[in-house]
């Protein structure tokens, strides 16, 4: 079983086409980045797999997000879903 070491969880994911999404995100951990806070772990496949636990957010390269500290997400949890891309971090909030 993965050790989350206090990482935020993926509380919801509405991207049905992702192989890790079946009754929630089951990647061991996801990373977020790109121009639109994209879920970099998204895999477009009908095959379902991953870990038995809910995914954590392992890394975030969106330094312009208010939840980002030292390339790590500090939100309590995040939601993933369609926005600009098929699978984006919907919790992204621009740093002011």
C-alpha positions in Angstrom: 0.0 0.0 0.0 1.4 3.5 -0.9 2.5 5.8 1.9 0.9 9.2 1.5 3.1 11.1 4.0 0.4 13.7 4.4 -0.1 14.4 0.7 -3.4 15.9 -0.5 -5.8 13.3 -2.0 -7.7 13.4 -5.3 -11.2 13.7 -3.7 -13.0 13.4 -7.0 -12.3 12.8 -10.7 -15.0 13.1 -13.3 -12.8 11.9 -16.2 -14.5 8.6 -17.1 -12.0 7.8 -19.9 -9.0 7.7 -17.5 -7.7 4.2 -16.7 -7.1 5.2 -13.1 -10.6 6.5 -12.6 -13.0 3.8 -11.3 -15.0 4.9 -8.3 -12.4 7.6 -7.8 -8.8 8.0 -8.8 -6.7 5.0 -8.1 -3.3 6.1 -9.4 -0.7 5.7 -6.6 -0.1 9.5 -7.0 -0.7 12.0 -9.7 1.3 15.0 -10.9 -0.2 18.3 -12.1 1.4 20.7 -14.6 1.3 22.2 -18.0 -0.4 25.3 -19.2 -3.8 24.4 -17.8 -3.0 22.6 -14.5 -3.4 19.3 -16.4 -3.4 16.0 -14.7 -0.1 14.6 -16.1 -1.0 11.1 -14.9 -4.2 10.9 -17.1 -4.2 7.8 -19.3 -7.0 7.6 -22.0 -7.9 3.9 -22.0 -10.8 1.6 -21.3 -8.6 -0.7 -19.2 -9.0 0.1 -15.5 -6.1 -0.3 -13.1 -4.0 1.3 -10.4 -3.8 1.0 -6.6 -6.4 -0.1 -4.1 -6.2 3.3 -2.4 -7.3 6.8 -3.4 -4.6 8.8 -5.2 -2.5 11.5 -3.7 -1.1 14.5 -5.4 2.6 13.8 -5.6 3.9 16.9 -7.4 2.7 20.1 -9.0 4.7 22.2 -11.4 2.2 25.1 -11.5 4.2 27.5 -9.4 1.5 30.2 -10.2 -1.1 28.3 -8.1 -1.8 29.6 -4.6 -1.8 26.0 -3.3 1.8 25.4 -4.6 4.7 25.5 -2.2 8.1 24.2 -3.4 6.4 22.3 -6.2 4.2 20.5 -3.8 0.4 20.9 -3.5 -0.8 22.3 -0.2 -4.5 22.0 -0.7 -6.3 19.6 1.6 -7.6 17.8 -1.5 -8.2 18.4 -5.2 -10.8 17.7 -7.8 -9.9 16.6 -11.3 -12.2 17.1 -14.3 -12.7 18.6 -17.7 -11.8 22.3 -18.1 -9.4 23.5 -20.7 -8.1 20.0 -21.2 -9.8 16.6 -20.6 -8.2 16.2 -17.2 -7.4 19.4 -15.3 -6.9 20.2 -11.6 -10.2 22.0 -10.9 -8.8 23.2 -7.5 -6.1 25.3 -9.3 -6.4 28.9 -8.1 -4.0 31.6 -9.4 -1.7 33.1 -6.9 -2.5 36.8 -6.3 
